[in-house]
Amino acid sequence: MIQRKNLILAIASVGIFVEALDIAIVNLAIPSIQSDYGLSSDKVQWLQTLYVLLYGGFLIIGGKLSDLIGKKNIFIAGSVLFMLTSLGAGLSPSFELLAFFRAAQGIGAALIMPSAFSIVTHTFTEPRERAKAIGIFSSFAAIGSGSGLALGGIITTFWGWHWIFFINVPVLTAIIILAWYYLSADPAKESKSKPDLISGFLLVLVLLMLSYGVHELGGIREHYGMLIALTIAVIVGTKIILHRLKVQKEPLIDMSLFRSKATVTGIGVFLLLGAYFTGYMFILSLLIQKDMHFTAARAGVTLVPFSLLSALFAKFALPSVMKRLNVWQTGVFGMSLMVGGAGFLLGSVLMNHNLILLLCSAACVSGLGMTICYTSLSVISVQGIPAKHYGLASSLASTSYFLGGGIGLSILSLFIIAKGPGNSVSNSAIIVLCIYALAALIWLASYTKKHVSVQSPSLAGE
């Protein structure tokens, strides 16, 4: 029985590892993809924008389908979709086809994530056993994100960028076979009520239109008619979604969650964090390879120590920080590091791409800041709401993070192309990153000052 449970945990964990790996692994391959297809920096960013937008947009739908159709069925369906789209991405003869398969990968990831988590929580029912299993499951996601940069750089240099997608195929094939044989069949659902999936699809459509409209703002004179039409469509789509959320018996999102100002703050800051971190990693990959002329492998090896720093800090130092500071102060500390990281990055570019300042930036952002911010904001997002809504609030926070990443990259694309020779990224784009981080810090700090007592409980106790 124990061996079977551990095997099920391994199946779910490897599934989430592949999904997390693919968020980061593309970053250091972007210059190679850009060179092969002859793309500008603002166009190649759609590889990440589409992935995170559809991932975030379909995440809640994935959770609802997991409850409705069954976690085993959705996990296998998501894994099959992710495997086939990985194969398609690696074989793509054009950028348009690559972008299509990358977008479909995001949908596959949105099916894998909630169903894998549900598999773990339903397999391990004893509280201590479940906590340990969730810890192992989460660590696979962290390892996937952390190792993505190094693996992406090494694979791109020695095998070619196509193999960052091909490596998913044998791994997921094995996972699908094991899941088919070892995951328990889901019990038949007695409830006849169905979640409002139409609102979910409308939400994804509205966000894609919004993101594309933002991306095309730079050519407003040539495309003003299309932009006006997109604006009207976004407004109408948003009103329809809000109406459906009010009248549906089982709405996609319970609007009562937004009565908690703490939850709204956590979800809102998550949106800005996604915009900042996704944009930061995109810009960093361009700077270190195109302007500093590192190979993808060297860039990966240079940045991977900060992923290790993140894991070590989370394991050994973060508990001490959480005992000294409450959850809000911890969040402010993390966002302060993010602002500092953006400042170091800007300083590096202004000082002829100074490597020391660039490494200081990576230490602040991917080494320390991201771990602190994600942990504290995850707790803040469920503050002041009933325990029965924790799952939905957590899903909304994750959705907000990925949607922020997609829309934030679209805004960044308006500023990213450098006008002067010798630079691949403009200073204006880095200033936009600073604005994302500063806005998040100010929002979090102002709420902390107004509503949170200095003597409030620490994160460790909440």
C-alpha positions as CSV (number, residue, x, y, z in Angstrom):
1,M,0.0,0.0,0.0
2,I,2.8,2.4,0.9
3,Q,4.7,1.6,-2.2
4,R,1.6,2.2,-4.3
5,K,1.1,5.6,-2.7
6,N,4.7,6.6,-3.2
7,L,4.4,5.5,-6.9
8,I,1.3,7.7,-7.3
9,L,3.1,10.6,-5.6
10,A,6.0,10.1,-8.1
11,I,3.6,10.1,-11.1
12,A,2.0,13.3,-10.0
13,S,5.3,15.0,-9.0
14,V,7.0,14.2,-12.3
15,G,4.0,15.5,-14.2
16,I,4.2,18.8,-12.4
17,F,8.0,18.8,-12.8
18,V,7.7,18.7,-16.6
19,E,5.0,21.5,-16.5
20,A,7.2,23.7,-14.3
21,L,10.3,23.0,-16.3
22,D,8.7,24.2,-19.5
23,I,7.9,27.6,-18.0
24,A,11.7,28.3,-17.5
25,I,13.4,26.1,-20.1
26,V,12.3,28.3,-23.0
27,N,14.0,31.5,-21.7
28,L,17.6,30.7,-22.6
29,A,16.5,29.2,-26.0
30,I,14.7,32.4,-27.0
31,P,17.7,34.0,-28.8
32,S,18.3,30.8,-30.8
33,I,14.6,30.6,-31.8
34,Q,14.7,34.3,-32.6
35,S,17.8,33.9,-34.8
36,D,16.4,30.8,-36.6
37,Y,13.1,32.4,-37.5
38,G,14.5,36.0,-38.0
39,L,12.2,37.5,-35.3
40,S,12.2,40.7,-33.4
41,S,12.3,40.6,-29.6
42,D,8.7,41.9,-29.4
43,K,7.4,39.1,-31.6
44,V,9.4,36.2,-30.0
45,Q,7.9,37.1,-26.6
46,W,4.6,35.6,-27.7
47,L,6.1,32.2,-27.0
48,Q,5.9,33.0,-23.3
49,T,2.9,35.3,-23.4
50,L,0.6,32.7,-25.0
51,Y,1.9,29.9,-22.7
52,V,1.3,31.8,-19.4
53,L,-2.0,33.4,-20.6
54,L,-3.6,30.1,-21.6
55,Y,-2.1,28.4,-18.5
56,G,-3.5,31.0,-16.2
57,G,-6.8,31.4,-18.1
58,F,-7.5,27.7,-18.1
59,L,-6.2,26.9,-14.6
60,I,-9.6,27.3,-12.9
61,I,-11.3,25.4,-15.7
62,G,-8.8,22.6,-15.2
63,G,-9.7,22.4,-11.5
64,K,-13.4,22.4,-12.3
65,L,-13.0,19.7,-14.9
66,S,-10.9,17.6,-12.5
67,D,-13.9,17.7,-10.1
68,L,-16.5,17.1,-12.8
69,I,-14.8,14.5,-15.0
70,G,-12.3,13.0,-12.6
71,K,-8.7,13.8,-11.6
72,K,-7.3,10.7,-13.3
73,N,-9.0,11.4,-16.6
74,I,-8.0,15.1,-16.6
75,F,-4.4,14.3,-15.6
76,I,-4.0,11.8,-18.4
77,A,-5.8,14.1,-20.9
78,G,-3.5,17.0,-19.9
79,S,-0.4,14.9,-20.1
80,V,-1.4,13.6,-23.6
81,L,-2.0,17.1,-24.8
82,F,1.3,18.4,-23.3
83,M,3.2,15.5,-24.9
84,L,1.6,15.9,-28.4
85,T,2.1,19.7,-28.4
86,S,5.7,19.3,-27.2
87,L,6.3,17.1,-30.2
88,G,4.6,19.5,-32.5
89,A,6.6,22.5,-31.1
90,G,9.9,20.7,-31.7
91,L,8.9,19.8,-35.3
92,S,7.4,23.2,-36.2
93,P,8.6,24.5,-39.6
94,S,7.4,28.1,-38.8
95,F,7.2,30.4,-35.9
96,E,3.4,30.7,-36.2
97,L,3.0,26.9,-35.8
98,L,5.5,26.9,-32.9
99,A,3.5,29.7,-31.2
100,F,0.3,27.6,-31.7
101,F,1.7,24.5,-30.1
102,R,3.2,26.6,-27.3
103,A,-0.2,28.0,-26.6
104,A,-1.7,24.5,-26.5
105,Q,1.0,23.5,-24.1
106,G,-0.3,26.1,-21.7
107,I,-3.8,24.4,-21.8
108,G,-2.2,21.0,-21.2
109,A,-0.3,22.5,-18.2
110,A,-3.5,24.0,-16.8
111,L,-5.1,20.5,-16.9
112,I,-2.1,18.8,-15.3
113,M,-1.5,21.2,-12.4
114,P,-4.9,21.0,-10.5
115,S,-5.5,17.3,-11.3
116,A,-2.0,16.3,-10.1
117,F,-2.5,18.3,-6.8
118,S,-5.9,16.7,-6.3
119,I,-4.4,13.2,-6.9
120,V,-1.9,13.9,-4.1
121,T,-4.4,15.3,-1.6
122,H,-6.9,12.4,-2.2
123,T,-4.1,9.7,-2.0
124,F,-2.6,10.9,1.2
125,T,-5.5,11.5,3.7
126,E,-3.7,11.5,7.1
127,P,-2.7,15.1,8.0
128,R,1.0,14.6,8.6
129,E,1.3,12.2,5.7
130,R,-0.5,14.6,3.4
131,A,1.7,17.6,4.5
132,K,4.8,15.6,3.7
133,A,3.5,14.5,0.3
134,I,2.5,18.1,-0.6
135,G,5.9,19.2,0.4
136,I,7.6,16.7,-1.9
137,F,5.1,17.5,-4.7
138,S,5.8,21.2,-4.4
139,S,9.6,20.6,-4.3
140,F,9.4,18.9,-7.7
141,A,7.7,22.1,-9.1
142,A,10.4,24.2,-7.5
143,I,13.2,22.0,-8.9
144,G,11.6,22.1,-12.3
145,S,11.5,25.9,-12.4
146,G,15.0,26.1,-10.9
147,S,16.6,23.7,-13.3
148,G,14.8,25.0,-16.4
149,L,17.4,27.7,-17.1
150,A,20.4,25.4,-16.8
151,L,18.8,22.6,-18.8
152,G,17.5,25.0,-21.4
153,G,20.9,26.5,-21.9
154,I,22.8,23.3,-22.1
155,I,20.3,21.5,-24.4
156,T,20.1,24.5,-26.8
157,T,23.9,24.8,-27.1
158,F,24.6,21.1,-27.7
159,W,21.4,19.7,-29.2
160,G,19.5,22.6,-30.6
161,W,16.4,24.4,-29.2
162,H,14.0,21.8,-30.7
163,W,15.1,19.4,-28.0
164,I,13.8,21.5,-25.1
165,F,10.4,20.3,-26.4
166,F,11.4,16.8,-27.5
167,I,12.7,15.8,-24.1
168,N,9.1,16.0,-22.8
169,V,7.9,13.2,-25.1
170,P,9.6,10.1,-23.5
171,V,9.0,11.3,-20.0
172,L,5.3,12.0,-20.5
173,T,4.8,8.8,-22.4
174,A,6.1,6.9,-19.4
175,I,3.9,9.0,-17.0
176,I,0.8,8.4,-19.1
177,I,1.3,4.6,-19.1
178,L,2.0,4.5,-15.4
179,A,-1.0,6.8,-14.6
180,W,-3.3,4.6,-16.7
181,Y,-2.4,1.5,-14.8
182,Y,-1.8,2.7,-11.2
183,L,-4.1,5.7,-10.6
184,S,-7.4,4.7,-9.1
185,A,-10.5,5.3,-11.2
186,D,-12.6,8.2,-10.0
187,P,-15.9,7.4,-8.4
188,A,-19.1,8.4,-10.3
189,K,-20.3,11.9,-9.5
190,E,-23.8,12.1,-8.0
191,S,-24.2,15.9,-8.5
192,K,-26.0,16.9,-11.6
193,S,-24.9,20.5,-11.4
194,K,-22.3,21.7,-13.8
195,P,-19.7,24.5,-13.3
196,D,-19.9,27.5,-15.6
197,L,-17.2,26.6,-18.0
198,I,-18.5,29.1,-20.6
199,S,-17.4,32.0,-18.4
200,G,-13.9,30.4,-18.2
201,F,-13.6,30.3,-22.0
202,L,-14.9,33.8,-22.3
203,L,-12.3,34.9,-19.7
204,V,-9.5,33.4,-21.8
205,L,-10.8,35.0,-25.0
206,V,-11.1,38.5,-23.3
207,L,-7.5,38.2,-21.9
208,L,-6.1,37.2,-25.3
209,M,-7.8,40.1,-27.0
210,L,-6.6,42.5,-24.2
211,S,-3.0,41.2,-24.5
212,Y,-3.0,41.5,-28.3
213,G,-4.5,44.9,-28.2
214,V,-1.8,46.1,-25.7
215,H,0.9,44.5,-27.9
216,E,-0.4,46.5,-31.0
217,L,-0.6,49.9,-29.3
218,G,2.8,50.8,-30.8
219,G,1.2,50.9,-34.2
220,I,-2.0,52.7,-33.2
221,R,-2.0,54.9,-36.3
222,E,-2.0,51.9,-38.6
223,H,-4.4,49.7,-36.6
224,Y,-6.7,52.2,-34.8
225,G,-9.8,50.5,-36.3
226,M,-8.8,47.1,-35.1
227,L,-7.8,48.5,-31.6
228,I,-11.2,50.2,-31.2
229,A,-13.0,46.9,-32.2
230,L,-10.8,45.0,-29.7
231,T,-11.6,47.6,-26.9
232,I,-15.3,47.2,-27.5
233,A,-15.0,43.4,-27.6
234,V,-13.1,43.4,-24.3
235,I,-15.6,45.6,-22.5
236,V,-18.6,43.6,-23.8
237,G,-16.9,40.3,-22.9
238,T,-16.1,41.5,-19.4
239,K,-19.7,42.6,-18.8
240,I,-21.0,39.3,-19.9
241,I,-18.6,37.4,-17.6
242,L,-19.5,39.6,-14.6
243,H,-23.2,39.1,-15.3
244,R,-22.8,35.3,-15.6
245,L,-20.8,35.2,-12.3
246,K,-23.8,36.9,-10.6
247,V,-26.6,34.8,-12.1
248,Q,-25.2,31.3,-12.4
249,K,-26.1,28.7,-9.6
250,E,-22.5,27.4,-9.7
251,P,-20.4,30.3,-11.0
252,L,-16.8,29.9,-12.1
253,I,-15.6,32.2,-9.3
254,D,-17.4,32.9,-6.0
255,M,-17.4,36.7,-5.9
256,S,-17.7,36.8,-2.1
257,L,-14.0,36.1,-2.0
258,F,-13.4,39.7,-3.1
259,R,-15.0,41.1,0.1
260,S,-11.7,40.4,1.8
261,K,-9.4,43.3,1.2
262,A,-6.4,41.2,2.2
263,T,-7.3,38.6,-0.4
264,V,-7.8,41.3,-3.1
265,T,-4.4,42.7,-2.2
266,G,-2.7,39.3,-2.3
267,I,-4.2,38.5,-5.7
268,G,-3.5,41.9,-7.1
269,V,0.1,41.9,-6.0
270,F,0.4,38.4,-7.5
271,L,-0.6,39.9,-10.8
272,L,2.2,42.5,-10.6
273,L,4.7,39.8,-9.5
274,G,3.9,37.7,-12.5
275,A,4.3,40.7,-14.8
276,Y,7.6,41.5,-13.2
277,F,9.2,38.1,-12.9
278,T,8.2,36.8,-16.3
279,G,9.4,40.0,-17.9
280,Y,12.6,39.9,-15.9
281,M,13.6,36.4,-17.0
282,F,12.8,37.2,-20.6
283,I,14.9,40.4,-20.6
284,L,17.7,38.7,-18.6
285,S,18.0,35.9,-21.2
286,L,18.3,38.5,-24.0
287,L,20.9,40.6,-22.2
288,I,23.2,37.8,-21.1
289,Q,23.3,36.1,-24.5
290,K,22.8,38.9,-27.1
291,D,24.6,41.8,-25.4
292,M,27.1,39.9,-23.2
293,H,27.7,37.2,-25.8
294,F,27.4,34.2,-23.4
295,T,26.5,30.9,-25.0
296,A,23.2,29.4,-23.9
297,A,25.1,26.7,-21.9
298,R,27.3,29.3,-20.2
299,A,24.3,31.5,-19.4
300,G,22.5,28.5,-17.8
301,V,25.5,27.5,-15.7
302,T,26.0,31.2,-14.7
303,L,22.4,31.5,-13.5
304,V,21.8,28.1,-11.9
305,P,23.6,28.9,-8.6
306,F,20.8,31.4,-7.9
307,S,18.3,28.6,-8.3
308,L,20.3,26.6,-5.7
309,L,20.4,29.7,-3.5
310,S,16.7,30.0,-3.7
311,A,16.2,26.3,-2.6
312,L,18.8,26.6,0.2
313,F,17.2,29.9,1.5
314,A,13.7,28.4,1.4
315,K,14.9,25.4,3.4
316,F,17.3,26.9,6.0
317,A,16.8,30.7,6.2
318,L,13.1,31.5,5.4
319,P,11.7,29.8,8.5
320,S,13.8,32.2,10.7
321,V,12.6,35.2,8.6
322,M,9.0,34.1,9.1
323,K,9.5,33.9,12.8
324,R,10.8,37.4,13.1
325,L,8.4,39.1,10.6
326,N,4.6,38.7,10.1
327,V,3.3,37.6,6.7
328,W,2.8,41.2,5.4
329,Q,6.3,42.3,6.5
330,T,7.7,39.3,4.8
331,G,6.0,40.2,1.6
332,V,7.2,43.8,1.8
333,F,10.8,42.5,2.4
334,G,10.5,40.2,-0.7
335,M,9.1,42.9,-2.9
336,S,11.9,45.3,-1.8
337,L,14.4,42.8,-3.0
338,M,12.6,42.7,-6.3
339,V,12.8,46.5,-6.7
340,G,16.5,46.3,-5.8
341,G,17.0,43.5,-8.4
342,A,15.5,45.8,-11.1
343,G,17.7,48.6,-10.0
344,F,20.8,46.4,-10.2
345,L,19.7,45.3,-13.7
346,L,19.3,48.8,-14.9
347,G,22.7,49.8,-13.4
348,S,24.3,46.8,-15.1
349,V,23.0,48.0,-18.5
350,L,24.0,51.7,-17.9
351,M,27.5,50.6,-16.9
352,N,28.2,48.7,-20.2
353,H,26.6,45.4,-19.0
354,N,28.5,45.1,-15.8
355,L,28.5,41.4,-14.8
356,I,28.8,42.0,-11.1
357,L,25.7,44.2,-11.0
358,L,23.9,41.6,-13.2
359,L,24.7,38.8,-10.8
360,C,23.6,41.0,-7.8
361,S,20.3,41.5,-9.7
362,A,19.9,37.7,-10.2
363,A,20.7,37.1,-6.5
364,C,18.0,39.6,-5.4
365,V,15.3,38.4,-7.8
366,S,15.7,34.6,-8.5
367,G,17.9,33.8,-5.6
368,L,15.9,35.4,-2.7
369,G,13.1,37.7,-3.7
370,M,10.9,35.2,-5.6
371,T,11.0,32.6,-2.9
372,I,10.0,35.2,-0.2
373,C,7.3,36.8,-2.3
374,Y,5.6,33.7,-3.6
375,T,5.5,32.1,-0.1
376,S,4.1,35.2,1.7
377,L,1.6,36.1,-1.1
378,S,0.3,32.6,-1.1
379,V,-0.7,33.0,2.6
380,I,-1.9,36.6,2.1
381,S,-4.3,35.5,-0.7
382,V,-6.3,33.3,1.7
383,Q,-6.5,35.9,4.6
384,G,-9.9,36.8,5.9
385,I,-11.9,34.2,4.0
386,P,-13.6,30.9,5.1
387,A,-11.4,27.8,5.0
388,K,-13.8,26.2,2.4
389,H,-12.7,28.8,-0.1
390,Y,-8.9,28.3,0.4
391,G,-8.6,26.1,-2.7
392,L,-10.4,28.6,-5.0
393,A,-8.5,31.6,-3.6
394,S,-5.2,29.7,-4.1
395,S,-6.2,28.9,-7.7
396,L,-7.2,32.6,-8.3
397,A,-3.8,33.7,-7.0
398,S,-1.9,31.3,-9.3
399,T,-4.2,32.4,-12.2
400,S,-3.5,36.0,-11.4
401,Y,0.3,35.4,-11.4
402,F,0.3,33.8,-14.9
403,L,-2.1,36.3,-16.4
404,G,0.1,39.0,-15.0
405,G,3.0,37.4,-16.8
406,G,1.2,37.3,-20.1
407,I,-0.2,40.9,-20.0
408,G,3.0,42.2,-18.5
409,L,5.0,40.8,-21.4
410,S,2.7,42.4,-23.9
411,I,3.1,45.8,-22.2
412,L,6.9,45.3,-22.1
413,S,6.9,44.5,-25.8
414,L,6.0,48.2,-26.5
415,F,9.3,49.3,-25.0
416,I,11.7,46.4,-25.4
417,I,13.4,47.1,-28.7
418,A,16.5,49.2,-28.3
419,K,16.9,52.1,-30.7
420,G,20.6,52.5,-30.4
421,P,23.3,50.1,-31.7
422,G,24.9,47.4,-29.5
423,N,21.8,46.7,-27.2
424,S,19.1,44.2,-27.6
425,V,16.8,45.6,-24.9
426,S,16.0,49.3,-24.3
427,N,16.5,51.0,-20.9
428,S,12.8,51.9,-21.1
429,A,11.9,48.2,-20.8
430,I,13.9,47.8,-17.7
431,I,12.2,50.9,-16.2
432,V,8.9,49.3,-16.9
433,L,10.1,46.3,-14.8
434,C,11.0,48.7,-12.0
435,I,7.5,50.2,-12.2
436,Y,5.9,46.7,-11.9
437,A,7.9,46.0,-8.8
438,L,7.5,49.5,-7.3
439,A,3.7,49.3,-7.8
440,A,3.5,45.9,-6.0
441,L,5.7,47.2,-3.2
442,I,3.7,50.3,-2.6
443,W,0.3,48.4,-2.7
444,L,1.6,45.8,-0.3
445,A,3.3,48.3,2.1
446,S,0.3,50.7,2.1
447,Y,-2.1,47.9,3.1
448,T,0.4,46.7,5.7
449,K,0.6,50.2,7.2
450,K,-3.1,50.8,7.3
451,H,-4.5,47.4,8.3
452,V,-1.8,45.2,9.9
453,S,-0.5,45.6,13.4
454,V,3.2,45.3,14.0
455,Q,2.3,42.6,16.6
456,S,0.3,40.5,14.2
457,P,1.1,36.8,14.0
458,S,4.1,35.7,12.1
459,L,3.9,33.7,8.8
460,A,5.0,30.6,10.6
461,G,2.0,30.8,12.9
462,E,-0.7,31.5,10.3
